[in-house]
């Protein structure tokens, strides 16, 4: 199995690994992605709030829930 690594400078490297190691790496990447999605869902940026708009109403509802 080949695993791709993309670096910030734009280079991409492929590494040949065994199927067992590849499965662990893929599962780890899926778990990390799921955690990032949960974090984005539960974190609300105060910078994104429109003072009189929908964002304030949503934030008030969230704050009331505790």
NORUR-V890588 format. One record per backbone hydrogen bond with DSSP energy under -0.5 kcal/mol. NH is the residue of the N-H (numbers start at 1). CO is the residue of the C=O. E is the energy in kcal/mol with one decimal. If there is no record, write none. Layout:
NH|CO|E + NH|CO|E
This chain:
3|15|-2.7 + 5|13|-2.8 + 7|5|-0.5 + 7|11|-2.8 + 10|7|-1.9 + 13|5|-2.8 + 15|3|-2.6 + 17|1|-3.1 + 17|15|-0.5 + 22|18|-2.6 + 23|19|-2.2 + 24|20|-1.8 + 25|21|-2.4 + 26|22|-2.5 + 27|23|-2.5 + 28|24|-2.3 + 29|25|-2.3 + 30|26|-2.3 + 31|27|-2.4 + 32|28|-2.3 + 33|29|-2.3 + 34|30|-2.4 + 35|31|-2.2 + 36|32|-2.2 + 37|33|-2.2 + 38|34|-2.3 + 39|35|-2.3 + 40|36|-2.4 + 41|37|-2.0 + 42|38|-2.1 + 43|39|-1.5 + 48|45|-1.0 + 49|46|-1.1 + 51|49|-0.6 + 53|50|-1.6 + 56|50|-0.8 + 56|53|-0.8 + 57|53|-1.2 + 58|54|-2.4 + 59|55|-2.3 + 60|56|-2.6 + 61|57|-2.0 + 62|58|-2.3 + 63|59|-2.6 + 64|60|-1.9 + 65|61|-1.3 + 66|62|-1.0
